Amino acid sequence: MYLTKEEKQDLFAKHGKGKNDTGSTEGQIALFTKRIAYISDHLKTNKKDYNSERSLVMLVGKRRSLLDYLMKKDIVRYREIVKELGLRK
């Protein structure tokens, strides 16, 4: 698998509230960003993998909806996560 258990825990510890808090919005956005980067690299070498392309589009949509939710709920946390992950709108 592309992401080990320890890497996931580090990701959630860095962006979420703790290493076991997998449900926080920031942690989910960080995880989706990592998965999007992995699938994007995969698609660069496998151009005709349409199932992965569809899953990439769905992940981007999920991340966008979480970012919209976070922007409505707390604009400061939204700006922090966008700056940390290097996202743009």
C-alpha positions, 0 to 999 in steps of 0.5 A: 500500500502507498501509505503505512500505518505510521505514515497515516498516524504522523499525517493525522498528528501533524494536521489533525488534533492527534494521531488517533483522531482520524475524523477531524476535517483537517486530517481528512483533507490532508489524507485526501491530498496525499491520496490525490498526489499518489493517484496523479503520479500513477496516472502520469505513467498509466494514461488509460487507467480510467477507473483511477481517473474516476476515483481521482475526480471523486476524491477531488470533489470530496476534498473540495466539499470538506474545504467548503465546509471548513471555510463556512465553519472556521475561516482561520482553520481553512486558511491554515490548512490551505497554506500548510498543504499548498492548496489553491482555489 
